[in-house]
């Protein structure tokens, strides 16, 4: 039996919707994108949701906005430092580097994989150059909004969020990652819903939303809600070709939105299936020397803070050799992978492009998690027999490789 890390998740309804788009001839961003954006804004409970072609592009667009808004002073300046977690995904880091900001890494909490705000405070106290915090809400476990917003306010930092892994995570009646100026989301096929590729930005700031509508389309004014204010004295023809900001071509396609439209109403169903999988695995591996990071959220059935993109498994028994366990699992069809990239400071690209005083050994929690943990799949398309097989194979493997 195969237990993949991800599934494309497409069904007949979605495939039919995609074919309808192809037959319509309306391919690039249009009415289907607008409909999907409205659905997402309603689900998240935010004023604006702006779709782009990927979660990675969503991060890029947010950073572009912070540096070069069309109205008012920049939120950040070239050379400013931005707090990011030491266990990260590259597309949280690279927009900072590419656009002239400096990532400043912070260790993580071993029990949650979230950025450690106590460690972050120590870093802030050491540098006046830190002007923002860009936390990842990791693998489905949202960071409490009050904690993030309080930290940002105390230190006068801009707060944006990478929520690409945590759609469906809620706390205190609000969706995770909407504090500060807003957050990015991803609809890559391994995530909670799919548009094949795809992403977007959720924000309650109308100014930010309008600027990102320009940024995603070369910088033009045509899709902004305030477009008329930019067109005084501009002819009707030229209004479609008036450029008001720096920009990229990171527009989504109608086919992506058409698939996404049928996915949004099922987010809670999908997330509950993922929670059930995590719950079953957690029950099966008790007393095996393996633990699930974030399993405390499974103790209360009403806890909605974790939406389980993957299951992070930690080896808590020194007699279990990680390499042998991964070989055992992979040989039996259970796919595994590192926890994101592990300690990002170990990556060759980080060593080439991020030069500074920080080094991998400065982050003991990230080091410990990287060396002792791994991910297995938790996709909502897994059958009951696949979930049972996953749980049993993990438990069996822990005993089979024990020295």
RAMOJO-V856169 format. One line per field, one symbol per residue. ss: DSSP state (A for helix, B for strand, O for the rest). A space follows every 10 residues. Layout:
ss->???
//
This chain:
ss->OOBOOOOOOO OAAAAAAAAA AAAAOOOBOO AAAAAAAAAA AAAAOOOBBB BBOOAAAAAA AAAAAAAOOO OOOOOOOOOO BBBBBOBOOA AAAAAAAAOO OBBBBBOBOO OOOOBOAAAA AAAAAAOOOB BBBBBBOAAA BOOOAAAAAA AAAAOOOBBB BBOOOOOOOB BOOBBOOOOO OBBBBBOOOO OOOOOOOOBB BBBOOAAAAA AAAAAOBOOB OOOOOOAAAA OOOOOOOAAA AOBOOOOOBO OOBAAAAAAA AAAAOOAAAA AAAAAAAAAA AAAAOOOOOB BBOOAAAAOO OOOOOBOOOB BBBBBOOOOB OAAAAAAAAA AOOBOBBOOO OOBAAAOAAA AAAOOOOOOA AAOAAAAAAA AABBBBBOOO OOOAAAAAAA AAAAAAAAAA OBO
//
